[in-house]
Amino acid sequence: MGVKLPDDFFFGAAMSGPQTEGAWREGGKLENLWDTWSNERISDFL
């Protein structure tokens, strides 16, 4: 990529609770990306 980041540069991630917290079968909610990933590749999360 050619970009040099400082040695102490820290990557992070964030998500919205209402979009990622369970109960995807309730209240008309559909399965979200995290539900799909955790169901397909549960070993990655254990």
C-alpha positions in Angstrom: 0.0 0.0 0.0 2.9 2.3 0.5 1.6 4.1 3.6 3.8 4.0 6.8 1.8 4.5 9.9 3.4 5.4 13.3 4.5 2.4 15.4 2.0 3.4 18.1 -0.9 3.8 15.7 -4.0 1.9 17.0 -6.8 0.5 14.8 -10.2 0.1 16.3 -13.8 -0.8 15.4 -17.2 0.1 16.7 -20.8 -1.0 16.2 -24.2 0.2 17.2 -25.9 -1.9 20.0 -29.4 -1.8 18.5 -28.1 -3.1 15.2 -25.9 -5.9 16.7 -27.6 -7.1 19.9 -29.6 -10.3 19.7 -33.3 -11.1 19.3 -33.1 -11.0 15.6 -36.3 -13.0 15.3 -38.3 -10.5 17.5 -40.2 -7.4 16.5 -39.7 -7.8 12.8 -35.9 -7.6 13.0 -33.9 -9.5 10.5 -30.5 -11.3 10.9 -27.7 -8.8 10.8 -24.1 -9.3 9.6 -22.8 -10.2 13.1 -25.6 -12.8 13.5 -24.6 -14.4 10.2 -20.9 -14.4 10.9 -21.3 -15.8 14.4 -23.6 -18.6 13.1 -21.5 -19.6 10.2 -18.1 -19.3 11.9 -18.7 -19.7 15.6 -15.2 -21.1 16.1 -13.8 -17.7 15.3 -15.6 -16.2 18.3 -14.8 -18.8 20.9 
